[in-house]
Amino acid sequence: MNKKITLLGLLILGFLTKGISQEYLRENIIKLTEISTDIEYGYTHDFPIKIGNVKMECHYLNALVGPNGEKVTWRPSGSCCEFSSPNAPYGKGFIDIYQVWYDGGKPITLYLNGYEYEELKCPVGFTFIIDNEYRPDKKPPLVKVFKK
């Protein structure tokens, strides 16, 4: 009987955590595999990038590079847009706002949701690190770039 309960518990736990498990290239850099084809993805509070864990937002941003492999710099610039979520403390979450820029680029505002999860993609106008050996002085292999 105890084995059945333990097995059932593990199955439920696996189901609940499946949606937010994320592969990493290395520590603090989430592995991304594609660029969104939707030009609003991450650029509006109505269509935020759904990270699924507030602590992973910086790991997501660390995976981004400019359209030609430029190093990306980012900083949080606030939160907005309260919404209901069973995953947020007290059932209320906020969209986090980040200013993101790369060499030669103007600051870009990205909106991230740390409470809900969808398969992560790169926003249009950016590319992402796919080489585990990426360094800012060495351009990474890039994928196709969609201009916003």
GROMACS elastic network, one bead per residue, 0.5 to 0.9 nm:
[ bonds ]
;  ai    aj funct       b0    kb
    1     4     6  0.52040   500
    1     5     6  0.64304   500
    1     6     6  0.87122   500
    2     5     6  0.51257   500
    2     6     6  0.60948   500
    2     7     6  0.85244   500
    3     6     6  0.50574   500
    3     7     6  0.60197   500
    3     8     6  0.84617   500
    4     7     6  0.51052   500
    4     8     6  0.60352   500
    4     9     6  0.84969   500
    5     8     6  0.50430   500
    5     9     6  0.60499   500
    5    10     6  0.86151   500
    6     9     6  0.50296   500
    6    10     6  0.62197   500
    6    11     6  0.86600   500
    7    10     6  0.51101   500
    7    11     6  0.62095   500
    7    12     6  0.86547   500
    8    11     6  0.51054   500
    8    12     6  0.62042   500
    8    13     6  0.85531   500
    9    12     6  0.51658   500
    9    13     6  0.60610   500
    9    14     6  0.85053   500
   10    13     6  0.50151   500
   10    14     6  0.59807   500
   10    15     6  0.85178   500
   11    14     6  0.50638   500
   11    15     6  0.61654   500
   11    16     6  0.86677   500
   12    15     6  0.50727   500
   12    16     6  0.61982   500
   12    17     6  0.86699   500
   13    16     6  0.51628   500
   13    17     6  0.61750   500
   13    18     6  0.84035   500
   14    17     6  0.53163   500
   14    18     6  0.57825   500
   15    18     6  0.53344   500
   15    19     6  0.77185   500
   16    19     6  0.69188   500
   16    20     6  0.84075   500
   17    20     6  0.56823   500
   17    21     6  0.63782   500
   18    21     6  0.55306   500
   18    22     6  0.88941   500
   19    22     6  0.84143   500
   19    52     6  0.82330   500
   19   117     6  0.66871   500
   19   118     6  0.75727   500
   19   119     6  0.83178   500
   20    51     6  0.79412   500
   20    52     6  0.59305   500
   20    53     6  0.76686   500
   20   116     6  0.88179   500
   20   117     6  0.63291   500
   20   118     6  0.82038   500
   20   119     6  0.87505   500
   22    30     6  0.70211   500
   22    31     6  0.76100   500
   22   120     6  0.89727   500
   23    26     6  0.89175   500
   23    30     6  0.62044   500
   23    31     6  0.56042   500
   23    32     6  0.84109   500
   24    27     6  0.68122   500
   24    28     6  0.74759   500
   24    29     6  0.57674   500
   24    32     6  0.84819   500
   24    59     6  0.87352   500
   25    28     6  0.82477   500
   25    29     6  0.57699   500
   25    30     6  0.59128   500
   25    31     6  0.51311   500
   25    32     6  0.86718   500
   25    63     6  0.86781   500
   25   129     6  0.84375   500
   25   130     6  0.76352   500
   25   131     6  0.78483   500
   25   132     6  0.57491   500
   26    29     6  0.55977   500
   26    30     6  0.74273   500
   26    31     6  0.83015   500
   26   132     6  0.68223   500
   27    30     6  0.80785   500
   27    59     6  0.82587   500
   28    56     6  0.81107   500
   28    58     6  0.75032   500
   28    60     6  0.80256   500
   28    62     6  0.70018   500
   28    63     6  0.84675   500
   29    58     6  0.82551   500
   29    60     6  0.63413   500
   29    61     6  0.79263   500
   29    62     6  0.54498   500
   29    63     6  0.52203   500
   29    64     6  0.89657   500
   29   129     6  0.85189   500
   30    56     6  0.82775   500
   30    59     6  0.55522   500
   30    60     6  0.53728   500
   30    61     6  0.83940   500
   30    62     6  0.75009   500
   30    63     6  0.58860   500
   31    60     6  0.81531   500
   31    63     6  0.69694   500
   31   120     6  0.89346   500
   31   128     6  0.84860   500
   31   129     6  0.76587   500
   31   130     6  0.71638   500
   32    35     6  0.83100   500
   32    60     6  0.83714   500
   32    63     6  0.72226   500
   32    64     6  0.87540   500
   32   120     6  0.67155   500
   32   121     6  0.61854   500
   32   122     6  0.69214   500
   32   128     6  0.66990   500
   32   129     6  0.75551   500
   32   130     6  0.73370   500
   33   120     6  0.82934   500
   33   121     6  0.69202   500
   33   122     6  0.80419   500
   33   128     6  0.81067   500
   33   130     6  0.76966   500
   33   143     6  0.89956   500
   34   120     6  0.82318   500
   34   121     6  0.54278   500
   34   122     6  0.61937   500
   34   127     6  0.86256   500
   34   128     6  0.83762   500
   34   143     6  0.79514   500
   34   144     6  0.89596   500
   35    38     6  0.88715   500
   35   121     6  0.52836   500
   35   123     6  0.60030   500
   35   124     6  0.63660   500
   35   125     6  0.88333   500
   35   126     6  0.79545   500
   35   127     6  0.71379   500
   35   128     6  0.83482   500
   35   143     6  0.81878   500
   35   144     6  0.79422   500
   35   145     6  0.76459   500
   35   146     6  0.77336   500
   36    39     6  0.74028   500
   36    41     6  0.68099   500
   36   120     6  0.88535   500
   36   121     6  0.55537   500
   36   122     6  0.57837   500
   36   123     6  0.55945   500
   36   124     6  0.60161   500
   36   146     6  0.83982   500
   37    40     6  0.88821   500
   37    41     6  0.81898   500
   37   123     6  0.81324   500
   37   124     6  0.67752   500
   37   146     6  0.73251   500
   38    41     6  0.55684   500
   38   123     6  0.80282   500
   38   124     6  0.72331   500
   39    42     6  0.83869   500
   39    43     6  0.76527   500
   39   123     6  0.73823   500
   39   124     6  0.57431   500
   39   125     6  0.86028   500
   39   146     6  0.85361   500
   39   147     6  0.82766   500
   39   148     6  0.57605   500
   40    43     6  0.51222   500
   40    44     6  0.61882   500
   40    46     6  0.87391   500
   40    47     6  0.65091   500
   40    48     6  0.84849   500
   40   123     6  0.81353   500
   40   124     6  0.81323   500
   40   148     6  0.85745   500
   41    44     6  0.71264   500
   41    47     6  0.55742   500
   41    48     6  0.62685   500
   41    49     6  0.65560   500
   41   110     6  0.88178   500
   41   111     6  0.87285   500
   41   121     6  0.86363   500
   41   122     6  0.84638   500
   41   123     6  0.58452   500
   41   124     6  0.74459   500
   42    45     6  0.74107   500
   42    46     6  0.85960   500
   42    47     6  0.58363   500
   42    50     6  0.86185   500
   42   109     6  0.83593   500
   42   110     6  0.52432   500
   42   111     6  0.50953   500
   42   112     6  0.66619   500
   42   122     6  0.87253   500
   42   123     6  0.62038   500
   42   124     6  0.87612   500
   43    46     6  0.85744   500
   43    47     6  0.70763   500
   43    48     6  0.69156   500
   43    49     6  0.86024   500
   43   108     6  0.83558   500
   43   109     6  0.64800   500
   43   110     6  0.51390   500
   43   111     6  0.60976   500
   43   123     6  0.78964   500
   44    47     6  0.53639   500
   44    48     6  0.61742   500
   44   109     6  0.83966   500
   44   110     6  0.72512   500
   44   111     6  0.62298   500
   45    48     6  0.54048   500
   45    80     6  0.79885   500
   45    81     6  0.72266   500
   45    95     6  0.67917   500
   45    96     6  0.88045   500
   45    97     6  0.85120   500
   45   110     6  0.84260   500
   45   111     6  0.57011   500
   45   112     6  0.79953   500
   45   113     6  0.88510   500
   46    81     6  0.88923   500
   46   111     6  0.87311   500
   47    50     6  0.86072   500
   47   111     6  0.77964   500
   47   112     6  0.87761   500
   48    51     6  0.89070   500
   48    95     6  0.73876   500
   48    96     6  0.88245   500
   48   110     6  0.76354   500
   48   113     6  0.58611   500
   49   110     6  0.81582   500
   49   111     6  0.63564   500
   49   113     6  0.58701   500
   49   114     6  0.84304   500
   49   116     6  0.89525   500
   49   117     6  0.82893   500
   49   118     6  0.78628   500
   49   120     6  0.71544   500
   49   121     6  0.79607   500
   49   122     6  0.88803   500
   49   123     6  0.84224   500
   50    53     6  0.85553   500
   50   111     6  0.89474   500
   50   112     6  0.60355   500
   50   114     6  0.62618   500
   50   115     6  0.72368   500
   50   116     6  0.53201   500
   50   118     6  0.54681   500
   50   119     6  0.78382   500
   50   120     6  0.71372   500
   51    54     6  0.72102   500
   51    56     6  0.68317   500
   51    57     6  0.63822   500
   51    60     6  0.77191   500
   51   112     6  0.67539   500
   51   113     6  0.58373   500
   51   114     6  0.50699   500
   51   115     6  0.70409   500
   51   116     6  0.64694   500
   51   117     6  0.52088   500
   51   118     6  0.69646   500
   51   119     6  0.82518   500
   51   120     6  0.69369   500
   52    56     6  0.77686   500
   52    57     6  0.86040   500
   52    87     6  0.86134   500
   52   113     6  0.68913   500
   52   118     6  0.75200   500
   53    56     6  0.53719   500
   53    57     6  0.69933   500
   53   113     6  0.80537   500
   53   115     6  0.56585   500
   53   116     6  0.75852   500
   53   117     6  0.79032   500
   54    57     6  0.55406   500
   54    58     6  0.83913   500
   54    96     6  0.86684   500
   54   112     6  0.86822   500
   54   113     6  0.74937   500
   54   115     6  0.67166   500
   55    58     6  0.69065   500
   55    59     6  0.79029   500
   55   114     6  0.76421   500
   56    59     6  0.50297   500
   56    60     6  0.63152   500
   56    61     6  0.87831   500
   56   114     6  0.76556   500
   57    60     6  0.51671   500
   57    61     6  0.63516   500
   57    62     6  0.86782   500
   57    96     6  0.88985   500
   57   112     6  0.72004   500
   57   113     6  0.83686   500
   57   114     6  0.68031   500
   58    61     6  0.50027   500
   58    62     6  0.60469   500
   58    63     6  0.87894   500
   58    74     6  0.87876   500
   59    62     6  0.51074   500
   59    63     6  0.67056   500
   60    63     6  0.54041   500
   60    64     6  0.72452   500
   60   120     6  0.85303   500
   61    64     6  0.55206   500
   61    65     6  0.87784   500
   61    72     6  0.82023   500
   61    73     6  0.85738   500
   61    74     6  0.73807   500
   61   100     6  0.84415   500
   62    65     6  0.80819   500
   62    72     6  0.76176   500
   62    73     6  0.83698   500
   62    74     6  0.85730   500
   62   128     6  0.89084   500
   62   129     6  0.86808   500
   63    72     6  0.87816   500
   63   122     6  0.87509   500
   63   127     6  0.86285   500
   63   128     6  0.55231   500
   63   129     6  0.54851   500
   63   130     6  0.84212   500
   64    69     6  0.89689   500
   64    71     6  0.80640   500
   64    72     6  0.64237   500
   64   122     6  0.72341   500
   64   123     6  0.88632   500
   64   126     6  0.65406   500
   64   127     6  0.59828   500
   64   129     6  0.63765   500
   65    68     6  0.77519   500
   65    69     6  0.53731   500
   65    70     6  0.55293   500
   65    71     6  0.53900   500
   65    72     6  0.51746   500
   65    73     6  0.88450   500
   65   102     6  0.74887   500
   65   126     6  0.59758   500
   65   127     6  0.52804   500
   65   128     6  0.51706   500
   65   129     6  0.66302   500
   65   140     6  0.87413   500
   66    69     6  0.50352   500
   66    71     6  0.63536   500
   66    72     6  0.62201   500
   66   101     6  0.80367   500
   66   102     6  0.58543   500
   66   103     6  0.79463   500
   66   105     6  0.84656   500
   66   125     6  0.74078   500
   66   127     6  0.58552   500
   66   128     6  0.78088   500
   67    70     6  0.69348   500
   67   125     6  0.60689   500
   67   127     6  0.54206   500
   67   128     6  0.86213   500
   67   142     6  0.83196   500
   67   144     6  0.89420   500
   67   145     6  0.63159   500
   67   146     6  0.86436   500
   67   147     6  0.86499   500
   68   126     6  0.84482   500
   68   127     6  0.77820   500
   68   139     6  0.78701   500
   68   140     6  0.89644   500
   68   142     6  0.77713   500
   68   145     6  0.87107   500
   69    72     6  0.87502   500
   69   126     6  0.86794   500
   69   127     6  0.71664   500
   69   128     6  0.80119   500
   69   129     6  0.83489   500
   69   136     6  0.82325   500
   69   138     6  0.84525   500
   69   139     6  0.52120   500
   69   140     6  0.60890   500
   69   141     6  0.80379   500
   69   142     6  0.71074   500
   70   102     6  0.59116   500
   70   103     6  0.61126   500
   70   104     6  0.86499   500
   70   136     6  0.72215   500
   70   137     6  0.89489   500
   70   139     6  0.73573   500
   71   101     6  0.85513   500
   71   102     6  0.57243   500
   71   103     6  0.68533   500
   71   135     6  0.86598   500
   71   136     6  0.56005   500
   71   137     6  0.85899   500
   71   139     6  0.88432   500
   72   100     6  0.68439   500
   72   101     6  0.56862   500
   72   103     6  0.74763   500
   73    99     6  0.83867   500
   73   100     6  0.57830   500
   73   101     6  0.54543   500
   73   102     6  0.60211   500
   73   103     6  0.86617   500
   74    98     6  0.65893   500
   74    99     6  0.55189   500
   74   101     6  0.63578   500
   74   102     6  0.86392   500
   74   107     6  0.87998   500
   75    97     6  0.87844   500
   75    98     6  0.55894   500
   75    99     6  0.54440   500
   75   100     6  0.66752   500
   76    79     6  0.85581   500
   76    96     6  0.75175   500
   76    97     6  0.60203   500
   76    99     6  0.62600   500
   76   100     6  0.87271   500
   77    96     6  0.78867   500
   77    97     6  0.54964   500
   77    98     6  0.52326   500
   77    99     6  0.63139   500
   77   109     6  0.88832   500
   78    95     6  0.86560   500
   78    96     6  0.60944   500
   78    97     6  0.52851   500
   78    98     6  0.72217   500
   79    82     6  0.86152   500
   79    94     6  0.60641   500
   79    95     6  0.54441   500
   79    97     6  0.54410   500
   79    98     6  0.87582   500
   79   111     6  0.87756   500
   80    94     6  0.56670   500
   80    95     6  0.53157   500
   80    96     6  0.65830   500
   80    97     6  0.74229   500
   81    93     6  0.82740   500
   81    94     6  0.56361   500
   81    95     6  0.58847   500
   81    96     6  0.87958   500
   82    92     6  0.65102   500
   82    93     6  0.55964   500
   82    95     6  0.70399   500
   83    91     6  0.83797   500
   83    92     6  0.56404   500
   83    93     6  0.53396   500
   83    94     6  0.62529   500
   83    95     6  0.82787   500
   84    87     6  0.88385   500
   84    88     6  0.78679   500
   84    91     6  0.56105   500
   84    93     6  0.61497   500
   84    94     6  0.87778   500
   85    88     6  0.54855   500
   85    89     6  0.84426   500
   85    90     6  0.86295   500
   85    91     6  0.50145   500
   85    92     6  0.56206   500
   85    93     6  0.61552   500
   85   115     6  0.71492   500
   85   116     6  0.76970   500
   86    89     6  0.78870   500
   86    90     6  0.80153   500
   86    91     6  0.50102   500
   86    92     6  0.76784   500
   86    93     6  0.88860   500
   86   115     6  0.85240   500
   87    90     6  0.87229   500
   87    91     6  0.66868   500
   87    92     6  0.83309   500
   87    93     6  0.81069   500
   87   115     6  0.56321   500
   87   116     6  0.71069   500
   88    91     6  0.50051   500
   88    92     6  0.54914   500
   88    93     6  0.52640   500
   88    94     6  0.87080   500
   88   114     6  0.86258   500
   88   115     6  0.58180   500
   88   116     6  0.86918   500
   89    92     6  0.62351   500
   89    93     6  0.72805   500
   90    93     6  0.84566   500
   93   113     6  0.81751   500
   93   114     6  0.81381   500
   93   115     6  0.66790   500
   94   112     6  0.89861   500
   94   113     6  0.70701   500
   94   114     6  0.80687   500
   94   115     6  0.82762   500
   95   111     6  0.63270   500
   95   112     6  0.56933   500
   95   114     6  0.73450   500
   95   115     6  0.87600   500
   96   110     6  0.83649   500
   96   111     6  0.57453   500
   96   112     6  0.51375   500
   96   113     6  0.62684   500
   96   114     6  0.75575   500
   97   109     6  0.67928   500
   97   110     6  0.59135   500
   97   112     6  0.64360   500
   98   108     6  0.81175   500
   98   109     6  0.56992   500
   98   110     6  0.53172   500
   98   111     6  0.64871   500
   98   112     6  0.78475   500
   99   107     6  0.59049   500
   99   108     6  0.55676   500
   99   110     6  0.64979   500
  100   106     6  0.84569   500
  100   107     6  0.54759   500
  100   108     6  0.50700   500
  100   109     6  0.62011   500
  100   110     6  0.70525   500
  101   104     6  0.83116   500
  101   105     6  0.58445   500
  101   106     6  0.60074   500
  101   108     6  0.59637   500
  101   109     6  0.87650   500
  102   105     6  0.52704   500
  102   106     6  0.75361   500
  102   107     6  0.78618   500
  103   106     6  0.84787   500
  105   108     6  0.83177   500
  110   123     6  0.87204   500
  113   116     6  0.61635   500
  113   117     6  0.79281   500
  114   117     6  0.76751   500
  117   120     6  0.80750   500
  118   121     6  0.88970   500
  122   125     6  0.85334   500
  122   126     6  0.65968   500
  122   127     6  0.65358   500
  122   128     6  0.67818   500
  123   126     6  0.59450   500
  123   127     6  0.78672   500
  123   146     6  0.87799   500
  123   148     6  0.89848   500
  124   127     6  0.79298   500
  124   145     6  0.71820   500
  124   146     6  0.53327   500
  124   147     6  0.60133   500
  124   148     6  0.57343   500
  125   145     6  0.63974   500
  125   146     6  0.56780   500
  125   148     6  0.56338   500
  126   145     6  0.68710   500
  126   146     6  0.78730   500
  126   147     6  0.83446   500
  127   142     6  0.65611   500
  127   143     6  0.65688   500
  127   144     6  0.77554   500
  127   145     6  0.64571   500
  127   146     6  0.88598   500
  128   140     6  0.83245   500
  128   141     6  0.88372   500
  128   142     6  0.70561   500
  128   143     6  0.77101   500
  129   132     6  0.75752   500
  129   134     6  0.68477   500
  129   140     6  0.62183   500
  129   141     6  0.74535   500
  129   142     6  0.74563   500
  130   133     6  0.87911   500
  130   134     6  0.79577   500
  130   140     6  0.69876   500
  130   141     6  0.66175   500
  130   142     6  0.73957   500
  130   143     6  0.86613   500
  131   134     6  0.55199   500
  131   140     6  0.61236   500
  131   141     6  0.66324   500
  133   138     6  0.89110   500
  133   140     6  0.82561   500
  134   137     6  0.84081   500
  134   138     6  0.64444   500
  134   139     6  0.70851   500
  134   140     6  0.56472   500
  134   141     6  0.87406   500
  135   138     6  0.52009   500
  135   139     6  0.72394   500
  135   140     6  0.77374   500
  136   139     6  0.67471   500
  136   140     6  0.85017   500
  139   142     6  0.83079   500
  142   145     6  0.82229   500
